[in-house]
Amino acid sequence: MVNHKDKTIDIVLCHADYQSTGLGKMPDSFPVLDTHTGGEITRIVYAEDIGLDAVSPAQQLRQLRDRMDWVRKSLTSEPRGSEYAVGAIVRRPTELTKAGSIVFFNNVGYLGMCGHGLIGVVEALRYHRLIVPGTYEFETPAGNVSATLEPDHRVTFTGVRSYVFRQDVAVECDDGRQVVGEIAYGGNWFFITRDDAVGSASIDELMLKSQSIRNALDRDKIRGADDAVIDHVELYCPLNATGSRNFVLCPGGHYDRSPCGTGTSAKLACLAARGELEPNSNWIQQSITGSRFVGSYRHEQGGIRPTITGRAHVIAETMQIFDQDDALRFGMPGIQA
Ligand code: PYC
């Protein structure tokens, strides 16, 4: 297998005519590739000429949010999108030693990192013959990550430094339920708590339970480092000593159909902090839909470095058309959270 860490991928958006709108300059149309990773969609835009400056992914995120939020809104809300799609804007990197830069988004905003999304992006690049098996580095707003495309199309990525911020945090939900969990970071912020009903309860019940925890965290201003909002809630029930089944509530009020890459990273940090999993040992993170990631970790100053393997598939390639006469071309106001 070749190490392509110094290779920049030639990411080119299909060129389109531009229209001027109240939201700035935007193309009339652009292609989008949809993948799913263990059931969770990633909508990928090769956005080389979409109007972003050649700045870091964290600055690109701000530019997208402040000047070009229509991309996110239109791709993750009705009528062209859905709330459970995560989007990925893929561009040439700002540092030539990286393969590409990625900004992930969802129906309510932007993500620091997204594990299932990264696996989807690597599969999309393979599908378009932009990469061959080997290891590539990508820039994300949360930091640099690397991903290895295997010959059988599985993807193994090494995520950002992950760590436990607080253990044994008690939360009182509005229905009087008390839950105790851990606050951990894996590229996004998670409250992780054991709930044996994850094996048997309905999706509606798990949504209600996790949403009431999220509400309590917000109500009591329980936060991560630097006052970060904890916008993911992970309920788990052990499968055995080396695996659990998980339900992850995402910021936009939907649940992750995949095992959640950043959630697996945060979980590995919790296991490492409690000495419940040895470094380099495999951990199976199973989603509520039954899909699986295999994770492991190594210790790193102040936490761990997670490594996670999963598989994505391309499911659609579409040309998104932005008809100037279509009042709903940026999504439905009121439906967009
Ligand atoms: O896989 O990291 C992930 C993720 C974050 C939100 C949804 N999926």
Residues whose N, C-alpha, C, O or C-beta is under 5 A from the ligand:
A	BS01	PYC	M113 C114 G115 H116 G117 D256 C260 G261 T262 G263
